[in-house]
Amino acid sequence: GKENNVYLFDFMVSMKRRFFESDLDPSLRPFLVGGVGPYYGMNFPEFDLDPQGNKNYDEYSWALGGFFGMGVDIDASDNYFVSVRFQYRVIPFVEKIGERKNHSMFEIRLEIGSMY
């Protein structure tokens, strides 16, 4: 069963670089993206005691990490766009948060935005 409740928050500075700008329709904008910054991790154990009978404590820690990925922005109308992004997040904590130190992951993101 579930033993931990891990929450991760990021504070990223990112850059997005478009490519194939002159080769594709302006409503289709592929891009590369990357970022770096701190992560804050919190874990609230589900049980007061671990299987060995030791007390479980809440865990809090900072980590420096980043991400890189690629995606495409697609105009949905004159004012709105939809973005699909495939990215990998690198999240290496020094101390264990929950069941592991490395919380790196692959993500697929769907974003909806407004242009003004």
Buried (B, 14 or more C-beta within 10 A) or exposed (E): EEEBEBEBEBEBEBEBEEEEEEEEEEEEBBBEBBBBEEBBBBBBBEEEEEEEEEEBEEBEBEBEBBBBBBBBBBBEEEEEBEBEBEBEBBBEBEEEBBEEBEBEEEEEEEEEEEEE
